[in-house]
Amino acid sequence: MQIKALSPCPSSVPFSCSASQQSPGSSQPILFTTERIQWTTEAKPKVPRPQLPKPAKRIPRPITLYNETFIDNYHWMHQIDKDPDVRTYIEAEAKYTKSWIHYSGIEALQKQLEKEMQQIKNRMTEGFLDDDDSEDANDNDDPFKEKKPKKRLESIQFWDIDRWRYWLDATEGDYGVYKRRPIPENGYFRAMQQKRADYMPSLDYTELALNTQAATDENFGGCSNGAQTAGGLYASDMGSINVEVVLDVNRIAKEEKKDGDKGEFSFGSIEIQPEYTFLRRSIPSADGAMERPKEPKYTFVAYTFDTSGDERYKIKVTSISNAPSELGRDPNIDKGVHVMKECLTTGSGSLGSVMDNAGPETRWLKIGRSLYLYFTKLDTKGLSREVWRVLVESFDQDQACFGCGEDELKPELVMREDDERNVLALSQTNDHRFLLIESNGQTNSRTYFWNVGSPDKGWNLIRKSEDNVVYKVEHHSGYFYLRTNHGDSVNFKVIRIPVSLYDNSTSLATPHIANLQDHVAHIPELPSGCFLNCVDDETVIEHDPNEFLERFESFVEHFVAWVWRAGLQEIRIFHAPHPGNGDGGDPEKWPLTELERLRPYDKDYKVVTVMPSNIRYEEERLMRDFYNTRLRYSNCSSVHPWALYEYDMHSLTPTELRDMDEDDREDKIRKATRLVCRETFPVRVRYGKGSKSFMAKSPESLSSMDNLAEINNLLKEKKDPRKEQDKEIAKFKEMRLMVPSTHSTMNGTNPGEQVPVLIPVSLVYYNFSECNFPRAAVVKAYGAYGTMTSAMFEPEIDLPLLHRGLIVVQVHPRGDGVLGPQWYKDGKAANKTNTFYDVEDVLLYLRDSGMVKPESVAIEGRSAGGLVSGWIANRWGENPIPKETIGDRNERGQTNIVKEMVKVVLAQVPFVDVIGDMTDKDVPWVEYEWDEWGNPLESQEVFEVMKAYSPYERIRNQPYPAMMIMGGLSDSRVSYAEPLKFVAKLRSVDGKTNDCQPLEEEDGSEDGSDQEGIEDGNNPKEEEDREGKKKKELCAGRKDTALLLQLEDGGHFSGNNSLWMAFALHHLGTMKVTD
């Protein structure tokens, strides 16, 4: 499949079928019908019509900027702990939502969706597929014998630390159990051990074991039957492998939930103590000589969890035995100990809140003869503003610590961030030589480093902050490698700085100093155009205006750059020079030779998400083995499950690279890449009440079929799970489109040429036996923070929708990051309206292409994507040509494409009150967010743009579509009050109550009447009657459009998926499955 820029076509030209979709015996492709697919909905039960909530009270709160005043009548809803009317109104909305669901008759559909989602989840946990196609020869004689997926010992998301492989077994309970198994030694293991010794000979590596994966030299990627490989083990191998329980999250949840089984609980992270941080005692022998240090009996484990949903985590520490055959734990710390609460002594109570307000991640660090746990603390607004540490174990007799059997822990402050635009984060270089504290803002950053090998040097700062300059630090062989946008490198570059530059500098302060940003006098001056100074700055990967460098990783022998080109992900691999390889001591002789560029997707299959190793999201902790020469990466799409691969980075050398043509290179890459394993695609799921797939039928019922050849083929597929899954996946069609904008242009290839901006769109739909377009669609959009919104495998949500004939569309508007930082900048701050117009252009294309029928679109926006939902809701009721002009928008005659296409709007934890939030410094994250949305307190231009799109402020006395608004009462990112007061205001002006209060129109009229008619000589009485009739129609409660609010007790990830799916399907008329 080639990606093409598609021009809008006339509505009379329908979207045509591919050749593979033609009817048997037909030489012409079937055209999609222009008639709507008819799905009958169940009759509504005869129950009383739900009563709307009583109107919320109004307490005016004026906001005045640039001689304009906005009145927020519902700001009091932020005071849930002070004003009991807040909970009263929440309860009234909840009662109405429950009554509406019962009245509408969608309860049965919601329950059916929940059954389907549970079936999908069950099928997903049955097993994992590998690249072994072999079958038991004895099975071929029995066509009814089913080949079951092999049950893998570990999940696809495993990671290796030292001599152990860890994973989360999600099949046990609601939260899963963390487990581990030992990794046997082999030649690869010993080779990595030598690489470690060569790389860092200054440390005593006789005490250290390897952070390596297990793999045989012959087969390092495949998962053959019973093989001990990098891909993992199967349940059949458990007889020879000791599997240990590291952490039972189910037990923790049961113990920690506030309200028993109904309480909130979410697990944050687990941090295993690496062996290089072990404290080892050397015991003298009889002759006085020192023996080899003894291995410690236990390994410490830190973990975090949240019991309120507000992402304020608690920290505990437990331990696991270092003996593979010993499954017991130290009885003193079996249950874990609160790091910051239970161990505080009298007089230290002021620090008790530290435990309850920690960030999700921790790091272990050994300094001399002491072991510390570092973590971040959140401030009152929920931002990570401080770094703390606690002493966990020490060989110094004068220090109390947890591992020494003491009851007292003494947490101490390491660093505090006073810049409200920045937050602190902990990280480490991949070789573990440096602990890093990163101070990150939206448009600036700075990084402090602590040399693990020279702890007496204390903290140092890489570089002072500078507006619009960000950087990320890695280390290799005595050099810092920085990925940065410095010097107008919008798409980022990589520079190299010698660590020796800081050798003669004065340490910032003791390790416990706060406000380190004030102690930076030793940092070199910054000449114009240079990152640090012109002598030591060296660019090793140049800036490319056509390629966004998203991530840079270091390994012992390679560097890996993760890049985006034309909206698609690629992986660049470089040779990593260092003196141990004989590269010499002169940095100018250390070039970064590019060895290969991987495109981790099929040439005809480009709707894909690619991630390092096996993480699922950018913010997820990435566990890497610095000494590994095999690169792990994973990919997925909307219908292709996650698959994990390994690429042998030794497959190409610089010499081979010069002498190899493109075909040979591709063949070499293919042979060097192995599929480790892939997740299961859920088959044999019964979608809809009466649906029953062929695969669920008994052999007896199959015997009556006429086509015996078809029977045999289907039975073979049933026998082979992989073929069965592949056939099911083939029933779906994924596409990547580039839709031309109707309101923005860019420079073309020819001088002076202007061409439309192209908007990336990913979509997927079910290929029915006959072509049936146009269809209904769920259109998703985010458009903020430069987020990489690529296609993800979310079967529990997407598959029930796809089987009901919907098209699932993901728009990548400006404000997203798939086309690089400039695409992001073109949709933020003063350019924010581009995000919404891009979504409208996609709606226009979906109509004109014949793919989607008018009045058959559900718009879904989450968090910052709630701005898209809010924009669409407000645009829905506008006249074809709005009175107000927004930017240079070219309206399409008398067409309101939003009203024509959209039937229902879904908003989950939506950010909708832009002006109210961005002018109130007491709202969490506001000063941090100014770099994203702009600061209306300082810029009238920003204020005017916000006024043009802010959903809450733009609510008007006009019709609105059916809407479902969802939020979380404990959400620390988007307050519950955002969706709450958005609904309250909508009810007051939209005619969904009898309390319609028209807003003041732009001409100054309080009642919305048109003064121009009076000036033209029209009868004032007739004008009054006309306006009165209009108001009655709008405000007398005669409209049937639904407006539902669902607030849950959880946090930012709240939202009942089955509920909003049933709500959307009900309004789109697509409740029935069409097989």
N, C-alpha and C positions, 0 to 999 in steps of 0.2 A: 504494500500500500504506500502510495506517495502522498505526502502532505501538500495540499494545494490551497491556494487562496481562492475561496469560492465567492462569487459575486451574487448578490441577491437576484433572484429570478422572479419573473411575474407570477402572481398567485395562480394564474391559469396553467402554469407548468408544474405538474406534481412531481414529488420525489419518486424516482423510478427504482424498480427492483434491480438487483444485480442478476447476472446470468444464472447464478446458482439458485435464484429464487423463482425461476420460470416454472410454469406449470408443465407437467409431462406432455410431450408432443407439441409444445408451442415453440415457434421459432422467434416470437417477439416477446420481449420482456413484459410482464404484467405491470400495469401502472397502479400505484397505490390509489385506492378509492378515495374520493373526496367526501364520502359520507362517513359520519361518525360511527365508530364501533359501538354497538348497543350492548351495554351491560345493565341488566336489570338490577335494581336495588331492592332490598327486602322492605316490606311494608312497615311503616312506623307503628309501634305499639300504641294502643289507645290509652295514653296516660295524660295527666294534666300538663298543660303547657307550662314550662318553667317560668318562674317569676324572676324578673331582673332584680339585681341588687339595688338597694336604696342608693341614691346618689351620694357620693362621698362629699364630706364637708369641704368648704373652701376657706383657706386662710391665705390671703394674697401676700406674696413675697415678690417685690419688684426687683428687677435687674435692669440697671440703666447703663448703657454704653453708647457713646457717640451720639448723645441726644435722643436715643431711642430707649423706650422702656418696655420690658417684657414682664408680664405678670405670671408667676408660677403659683397657682392655687393649691398645688398638691405637694409642695416641698416638705410639709409636715410629715409626710409618709416615710421620710428617712428616720424618724424618731421612734422606732419600734419599741425601744426599751423605756420610753418616756410617755408616749401617748397611747393609751389602750385602744383608741379608735383605729389604730393601724391594724392590729390583729382582728378587730371586729370586722373591718372592711375585707381583709384577707379571707376570713371565714365566710363572709357573705358571697364573695366571688367563687370560693371553692364549692359552696353549696349550689350555686347557680350552674357551675361547670358540671358537677355531678348530675344535676337534674337534666341538663341539656343532653348529656351523653345518653341518659336513660330514655329521654323523650325521642331523640333522633333515631334510636335503634342501632347505634354503632357498637354497642357493648359486645354483641356477638362477633362482629368483625374484629374488634380489638382482641378478644379472647382467641379467635382463630389465628390472628397474626402472632400472638404470644406462643401458641402451640407450634406454629411453623418456625419461629425463631428458636424455640427450645430444640426442635428436631435438628435444625441446622447446627446448633451448638453441639448436640450429641454426635452428629455425623463428623464434625470437625475433630472431635477428640478420640475417634475410633483408632486412628493410626496416622502415620506419616509415610509418604511414598519416597522411594529412593530411585537411583538410576539403574537398578537391577531388574531386567525384564525376564529373568529366568522363571520357569514354572516347574512345578513338580511333575515329572514325566508320568507318574501314576494318575495324575488328575485328568489327563487328556481323555481317558476312557469314560469319564463320568461327566456328561455335559451339565448336570445339575449341581455338581459339587462347587461350592463357592470358594474362590480364592480370597481369603480375608487379608486386609492390610496388616502388615507386621506392626506389632505394638513396639514403638521405640522406647528405649529406656529413658532418654532425655528428650525434651522438646526441641524445637528448631532454634529457640532462643537460649542457647547455652553460652557459657564463657569459661575460659581456663585461667586459673591462678595457681602458679607454682606447680605442684604435682597433682592438682585436683581439677576436675571438671564440675562446674556448678550449673544448675538449671532450676526453673520453677515448674513443678508438676501441677499444672492447672486442672488436672482431672480429679484432684482430691479436694472436695469441699467447695465452698463458694470463693475462697481466696487463694487456695493452692498451698503447696508445701515446697519449700526450697530444699533441694537435695544435692548430694555430690557423690562422686566416685573417684577412685585413684586413676591416674593415667600411667600405664606401664612404660617403662623405659625402653627406648630402641635407639637405632642409629641416628635418627633425626633429632631425638631428644639430646643425645650427647653432642651432636654438632652444634645445636643451639647453646649448649652449656659452654662450649669453647668460644662461640661468638660473644657471649656475655663477658667472659674473662678477657677477651681481646679488646672489647669496647671500653670497659671501665676497670682497668687493672689497678687503679689507685685504691679501690676498696677491697676489703678482705672477702673475696668471693669463695673462699673455702667454706664459709658459713652459709652460703646462699644456694638455694635450689632454683630450678628454672621456672619461668613463666612460659611454658610451651604447651602446645597441643600434642596429642598423641597421633602418630601417623606412621605408616610403613613407607619405606622408600619406594616400593613398587606401586602402591595404590593409596595415595594420600587424600583422595577426594571421594571415592565411591563408597557406598554402603552395602557391601556384599553380604550374603548370608553369613552371620556369625563372625564377620570380620571385625577386628579391632582397628578402626580407622578414625580419621578426623571427623567423619560424619557421625559417629556415635555407635552405641550398642542397642541391641534389641532385648526384649524381655527374656528371650530364650537363652541369653548369655548370663543371666543373673546368678546362675549357680557358681560362676567363677569370679564374679565381681561383687565387692562389698559396697552396697549403696547405703549411705548414711543420711539421716534427716538432719539438716542444718537448722531449719527454722520452720515451724508449723504455724503459718499465718492464720489458719482457722482457729487455732487455740488462742492466739494472741487477740484476735477479734472478739472471741467469746468473753475473754477476761476483761477487755478494755472498753467495750461498748457501754455507753452511759445508760441506755434504756434497754438493756438486754438485747435480744435478737433484733429489735426494731431500731436500735440506735445506729448512728452514722459511724462508718469506719472506712478508711482508705489507707492502703499501705504506701509508704513513700519510697524508701530505698533500703538496700542491704549493702553493707560495706565489710568485706572480708579483710582481715589483717594480712597483708602480704608478708612473706617470709623474710624479706630484707629488713623488716622492722622488728623482727624477733629480738628479744633480749636473752642472751645466752650466758650462762655462768661457766667459767673455766675453773675446774677443781684440780688442785695440785696433786701430783702422784706422790708415792712414798719417797722418791728421791728428790722431791722438791720441784721437779719440772712441771710445767703447766700442760694439762691434757687438752685434747680437742674440746671446745665448748659443747655442752650438752644441749640437745634440742629441748625447747620448752614443751611442757606437757599439753598445753592448750593453745588454740588460736582464738583470738578475740573476734567477735562479730558485733558490729553496730547496726542498728536498724531504726527506722523512723516510721511513724504512723500518725494519722489524723483522725480524731473522733468527733469532729464538729462540722467538717465540710468546708471550713474556711482556709484550709491549706496552712494552718499553723501546726507544725509537727512536734511530736514528742520523741525523745531519743532514749533508747535503751541499749545496754551492752550485755551480751551473753558470751558463751564460749563453746567451742567444739573441740573434741579430742584430736590430737595429731596422730594417734595410732589408728591405722586403717581398720584394724579388727576390733577396736574398742568403740562401742557406740554410746557409752555413758558420758555424762557431763559432770563437771565440778558441782557438787550439791550446793555450794555457797552461792553459785550464780546461775543455777539452772533456770530460774524464772526470769532472769534479766533484772537489771537495776536501772531505775530512772537516773540518767546521767546528771540531771540538774535539779532534781527535787528531793527524792528520798534520802540522798546522801549529804544534804546540806545540814550543817550544824546550827545550833542556836546562835543567833546573831548574824547569820548570813541569809536570813529569810528574804531580804530584798532581792536576792538573785534567783528566787524560786521561779519567777516568771520566765526565765531563760529557757527552761525545759519546755514550757508550754508554747513557746513562740519561736521554735527553731525552723530553719529551712529544711528541705527534704533530703539533702545530701550531706555526707560527712567524709573525712579523709583521715587516714592513720599516718603518723609521722614519728620516727624515732630520732630523738636528739640526745646524743651521748648515751647515757645509761638509763634514759627515761622514754616511755612511750606515751604519746599524746594523741587525743582525738580532737580534730579541728571541725568546727561546724559554724554555720551562720545563724544569726538571730534576726527576727523580724521586728520592725518598729510598730507603733500603734496603728499605722496605716496599712500594715501587712507587707512592707517592703523590706528586703534584705539589706540592712544598713550596718550590721556589725559582724565581725568574725571573732569567735571565742575558741578557747581550747580548754581541755580538761586532762589532767594527769591520770592515766589509767594504770600504769605499772612503772615501777622504778627499782633499780638496785641501790639507789642512794638511801641510806638508812634514815636520813633526816626528812624525807618526803613521804607524806601519807598518800596512799593511792589505793585504787580499787583492787588491783590484782595482788597486792601485798596483804590482803585480808583486813584492811582498814575500812572503817565505816564512813570516812569523811572524804569527800571530793571537793576540790577547790577550783571551780571554774575561774578563768581569768580572761580579760578582754585583750584581744590582739590588735584589732583595728576598728575604727568607726568612720563611716562615710557621712560627711556633712553636706555634700552637694545633693540637693533634693532631686536633681535630674538623673542621678546614678544609683545603681544598686551593686552590691558586692556578691561575688561568686567564687567558690573554691575550685581549683583544678590542679593538675600536675602535667608536666611535660611527659610525653609518652615513654621516655626512658627512665622516668621516676627520679631524675637527678634534681629536679627543682619543684618545690611546692609553690603554687601561684595563687595570688589573690587578685582577681580581676574586678576593676571598677568600671562598670559598663553603663553607658547611657545610650539613647537612641542614635546620637550623632557624635559621640566622643567616647574614648576609653583610655585607661591606663592600667598597667600591670605591675605588681610588686612580686619579687621572687625571693625565695629562701633556698640557698644552696644546701641540699641535704648532706653533701660530703664535707661542707665547711660551715657548720651551724654557728660558729663564733662570729661569722661575718654579718649575721643578722639579715634584716630586710633591706632590699635595694629596689629602686624604681627604674623600670626600663626607660620610660619617657614620660614627660609631663603631658597633661591633657591639652588638646587643641581642638577647637570647634571643627566639626566635619572631618575629623581624622579618627579612625578606629584601627585597632590592630589586635592580632591574636598570636600568642607566642608558642613556639616549639623549640626544641634543643637537639643538637646532634654534634658530637665530637668537639665540644668547646665553643660552639657557635649557636647563637640564638637565630632562629628563622622566623621572620614575622610576616604574616599575611596582612596586608594593609592597603588602604585606599589613599595613602599619602601621595601628594603631588598630582592631584587631579586624576588619580588612577581609579576611575569610577567602578570598573569591573575587578579591581584588586590585582595586586602583584605580590611577589615574595622577595623580601630583602634579607640579607645576612649580616649579623653584627657579632663581633668577637666578644665572648664573655669576659676576656681579659680587660676589656675596656673599663670594667667596674672593679678590677682588683685593687686599685689604689684609692678607690673612693671610700669615703667615710660612711659607715653604716647609718641608716636612717635613725635608729634608736634601738632600745631593747626590744625583744620580741613582743613585748606587751604594750608598746606605745600605741595610743589612739591618735586619730587625726594625722595620719602619716602624710597626707597631701601637703601639709605645711612644712615638711622636712625634706626638701628636694634640692637644697642648694648645691649639692655635689654633682647633680646631673649636668652634663656638658651643655653649653649654649647651643641653640638650634639655628644654624645659618639658614638663610633663605633657600628653599628648594631642597633641603636635606633633612632626612629623618633625625639623625643625631649630629653627625658632622660629615663633611664631604669626603674625608679620607677613609672612614670606616664603613660608610654605607656602600653596600654592594647589592645590586638587583640580580637575582638568580633566576627568577621567572618574570618575564616582562609583562607589562599590562597589555591586554588584547581587547580592543574596543568591541569585538564580536564574540567574546567569551567571558562569562562570569565565573570567577574562581571562588567557589563557595566554601571549600574546606581544604586544609593542607595537613597531611599527616607525615610523621617521620617513623621509619623503621631502621633496624640496624644496618641494612644494606640498600634501602630504597626510600625514596620519597613518593608520596601519592597525593596528587591534586585532583579534587572532585570539582568538575566544571559543568557549566550549562552552556550549550551552543544551540541557538535557534529553538530554545524551549525544551531541549532534550539533554539528558544527563550523560556525561562521558567521564572516563577515568584515565588520567595521565600518570604514567609511572616513570620515575627518574632513578638513575643511579645515584646513590648517596655516598660521596667520597669521604674518607677519613684516613688519618695516618696509618691505622692498622692495616689498611689495604695497600699501603705504599703509594698513596696519592701525594705525599710530600707535605711540607709545612707551609708552603706559600699558598694563601687562599686563592690567588689568581690562577693557580693550577688545579683548583678544585671545581671544575665545571659541573653543572647539573645536566648530565646527558639524558635526554628523554629516550626511554627504551620502547615504550608502547603507549598507544591510546586505545582503550577498550570502549566499545559501545555495547553496553550490557543489555541488549534487546535484539530481537529479530529484525531484519531489515524491513519486513512487511508488518511488523507489530511494534508500534511506537507509542501506544498509550500505556505508559509504564511509570512506576515509581522505583527508584534505585536508592538503597541505603547502605552505609558502611556496616560491615559485619552483619548482625541480625537485629539491629535496633529498628523501631517502627516510627519514631518521631524524632525530629531534629534535636529537641531538648532532652531526649533520653540519654542516660549515662552510657557512654561508649567504652566497653572493655576491650582493650587491645593488648596484644603481646608484642612488645617492641622487637623481640628477637625472632619473630616469625618471618619467613620469606614467602609465605603463601597468603595472599590477600583474600580475605573473606568479604563478600558483599551479597546482598539479597535484593530481590525485586518482586514486584507484584503488579496487578492492574485491577480494574473493577471486577473482573471475573476470573483472573488467574491468581491462585493462592500464592502466598509468600514462598519463595524458593531460595535456598542458600547455596552459594557457589564458592569455590576456591580456585584462585588463579595462581599458578606457580610463577612468581616474579623472576625466577632464574631461567625462564624459558628462552629469553633473548638476552644476548650480551651486546655491548656496543659494537664489537667487531661483526657479529652476525647481522646486526641492524643495517650496516652499510652495504652488505652484499645481498640483501633479500628484497625480492619484489613484493608487491602488494598481495598477490594471491598466496605466496608462500608464507607471508606474515600472518594472514588470516588463518591459514591452515595450522600454523604453529600455535596461534592463540587458542584455536578450537581444541587442539590436543592438550594444551596446558590448563584448560578450564574443566573442572569437574563439578557436576551437580552433586552436592552433598545430600540434600534432602529437600522435600517440599511439603507444605501443609496439604491437608486433604480438602478437596472440593466436595461440598455436601451433595450427595446424590440420594435418590429414593426418599426425598422429602415430599410429603403430601401437601401441596398448596391448594387451599380452598377446601370446603367441607366435604364434597363428594369426590374429589379428584383421587384417582388411584393409578399410579404409573404402571406401565407394562412390567417393570422390574419387580413390582410388588406382587404380581400375580403368581399363582401356584403353578407347578408343572402340569397339573391336571387340566387347568383352564387353558393352558397354552396348547395342549394337544389337539384341541378342536380347531385351531387356526389352519387356514388353507395353505399358507405360504411356509412350507417347512424350512426352506433356506433361510427365510427371515427369522424363524424361530431359532435355528441353530446359531445364527450370527448374534442374536440378542442374548442367547444363553452363554455364549463365549464371553460377551462383554460383561455379563453378570459375574462370570467366573473370574475375570481379571479386573480388579478395582481401578487400576490405572487407565485401562482402555475405556472403561465405563465413564470415568471422570472426564477423560479427554473428549469423549463424544458429547457429554453434557455441556462442557465448556464451548464446544464448537457450535452450539445452538445460539450463542450470543454473538452480537456484532459490536465491536468497539471501533470508534472513529476518532480521529483528531482533525479538527477543522480550523482554518484561519479565516474568520469572518471579517469582512471589510467594515470599517467604521463609516458612518454617514456624517460624522461631525468633526472628524480630525484627520489631518493629512500629515505626511512626512516626506522627506526628500527622497526622490526616486533615483534610479541609476544614472539618468541623464541630467546634465546641468540644467537647473531651473525647474526640473520636473517635480510635481507634487502628486503623490499617490496616497490612497487611503491607508490609515493605520490598520493593521491586521490584529484581530483579537483572538487569542487561542481559546479553543473550546474542546473539551473531551466529553464524549457521550457514549452510551452503551444502551442496547435494547435487545429484546428477545426476538430471534428470527422465527416467526411462526411459519407453518407449512404453506400458507398463502400470504401474499403481501397485503397488509392492512394498515395503510397510512392514509391520512394523518392520525396521530394518536395523542393521548394525554402525556404530560411530561412533568417531572419534578426538576426544577432548575435551581441549582445551588450556586452561591457566590459568596466570596469573602472580601477580598480586595483591600487588605491592610497589612502593614508591618513588613511588606516584602515577603510574605509567607509563600512557601512553595506548595501550592495546592494541587499537587499531581494526583492522578487516579489511584485510589487506595482500595484494597480488598476488604470490604465491609459486608459480608454475605448476609448477616442477620437483618440488615436494613435493605440492601439493594435487591436481593433475590425475590422476596415477596412482592416488591413493587414491579420488578421486571416480568415476573410470571403473570402479573395482572395487566400486561400490555403497555406499561408506562415506559417512556424514555427517560433515563437518568442523565441529566446534563450538568456538567461542571464547567462554569464560566471562569476564565482566568483574566479578570479585568485589570486595568491599571490600578496599582496599589498592591497587587500580588507581585511575586518575584520571579516567575518562571522565565521571563525574558530579560532578567537582569536588573541591576539597581536603577537604571534609568526608567524602566517600565514601572518600577515601584515609585520613584519620585514623581512620575507623571500622574500618579493617583493619590497623592498625599497633600496635606495642608491646603494651600491655595488652589491646588489642582484636583481636589477631591471629587468634584462633580464628574470628572472623567470616568470614575468607577461606575457611577450609576448610568451614565449614557452608554457605556460599553455593554452593560446588561440589557438595556433597551434595544441596542442594535442586534444583539443575539436573539431577542424575542422577535424582532422584525425578520431576521433570517429564518428562524424556525417556521414562521408563518409562510413566507414567500417560497421556501423550498418545498412546501407541502409535507413536512415531517410532523408538524404539530398543528392541531385544529384550534381555532379561536376558542377562547373561554375554557381552555383545558390545561392551564399551567398552574402548578403550585410553586411559589417562590419560597425557598428556604434559606434563611440567614442565621448564623450563630455568632454570638459575642459581637465583635466589630462588624461581622456580616449582618447584624441586626440593622445597621444603617441602610443596607440594600433593601431589606424587608420593609423598613419604615418608609424609605423613599418610594418604593413601588406602591405601598398602601396609600400614600398621599397623592401620588400621580394618578392613581386609578380613578379618582373622582373628579379630576380636573377637567375643564373644558378642553377640546382638541387643541386650541391655541391659548395657553394661559395668559392672563393679563400681565403677569410679571415675566420679564425676560431674564433668563439665567445665562450669563456668558454670551457666547456667539452661537448658541444652539440654533440649528436650522430645523424648524418644525416641519413635519411631513403633512402639509395641507391641513385637512380637518381630521386627521387620524390620531387618535390616542392609542398607541400600540399597546400600552400597559392595560388599558381598559378592555381592549379587544382580545388580548391573549390570556390575561391572568384571571383565575377564578378564586384562588385561595392564597393567603399569605401566612407563612409560618415563621416565627421569630423565637429563637431559643437564647436564653440569657442575653437579651439584646441590649446593646449600647445605643440609646436613642436620644438622650438629652445632652446634646453636644455643648450648647451654649451654657446651660445650667451647670454642667460639670466642669467645663474648662475655665469658668470664672470663679470657682469655689475651691480654694486651696485646702479646705478641710476634707475634700473628697480624695480617697486613696488614689495614688498614682498620677494625680493631675500634673504636677510639675515634670514628672518623667514623661508624660504623654504629650506635653507641649511640642516636643520635637516631631511628633507624628501628626498631630492635628493642627498645630499652630497655636499661638497664644493670643486670644482675642482681647486680652487686657492691654496688649502693647501694639497690636496691629489692626487697624480698621479694615484693611483688605481681608485679613483672615476672618474678622467678624462678619463682613458682608458675605463671604463664601459660606460660613457656617449658617448664617441666617437663611441662605438659599437652600440648604439641604437638611438641616437638623430635624429629624422626624417629629420630635416632641413639640418644637416651636412651630412647625409647619402644619399641625393639625388644623383643619378648616371645617366650616359648616358645609359638608359635602358628603356624598355617598362614599362608602368604603366596602371593600370585598370581605368575604368571610375570613376571619383571622383567628389564629391560636397563638397566644403569647405564653412563654414558659420561662421560669426563673428558679433560682435557688435562694432560700432564706439565709444561707450561710456563705453566699458567694462573696469572696474577697476581691474579685476582679471587676465584676459588674454588679453593683448593688441590687438587691431584690427590689428596691424602690424604683428602679428604672422601668421594668415591665409593669409594676403595680400602678404607678401614676400615669404611665402611658395609656393603660386601659381605662383608668378613671377619667382621664381627659377625653378619650375617644367616646366614652359613654355620655359625656356631658354635651357633646356637640354633633354627634353623628346620627341622632334619632334613635339610638338604641335604648334610650330612656325617655321619659316625659319631661325631662329637665334640660331641654336644649337651650343653651345660652350662646347665641351667635357671637362670633368674634368681631371685633372692630375691623371693618373693611378698609382698604387702602385709601378710599376717598373720604374717610372720616365718619361714615355713617355707622351708628351703633347697631342698627337692626338689619344691616345688610341690604337695605333698599337702594335702588339705583337712582341717584339724584339727577342723572342726565335726562331721564324721561320727563321729569317735571320741568326742567329748563326748556325742553322742546315743545312745551305746551300740552303734554298729555294730562289727562284728568288725574289729579292727585288721589282721588278716591279709588279709581280703577287700579292705580299703581299700588295702593295700599292693600286692596283686595288680592291682587296678584301675588304680592310678597307674602301676605298672610297665608294664602293657599300653599305657596311653596314651603313656608316654614312648617305648616301643618303636615304636609307630606313627608317632610324631612325629620320632624321632631316628635310626631305623635305616636311613636312606637309601632308604626305599621310595617316597618321593614322586617324581613325575616333573616337577613344576613347575620351569621353567628359571630360573636366576639367572645372568646373564652380565655380565661387566665388560669394557668396551672403553676402554682408555687409549691416547690417541694422543700423538704428540710435540708437537702444537700447543698453542695457548693456549685462551682462553675461548670461542672460536668453533669449537672442535673438535666432532666428531660426524659420523660417516658416515651421511648421511641414508638411503641405500639400505639400509643394514644394519638400522637400527631400523624402517624401513618394512616390510622383509621379515619381521622378527621379529614385528611386530604383526599383519600380514596372516596369517601362519602360525597364530598362536594364535586369531585371530578367525575363521578358516575362510573368508577372503575373498580367496584368492589368484588366482582367475580373474576375468577381465574379463567384464562382463555388458553386452553391447550390445543 
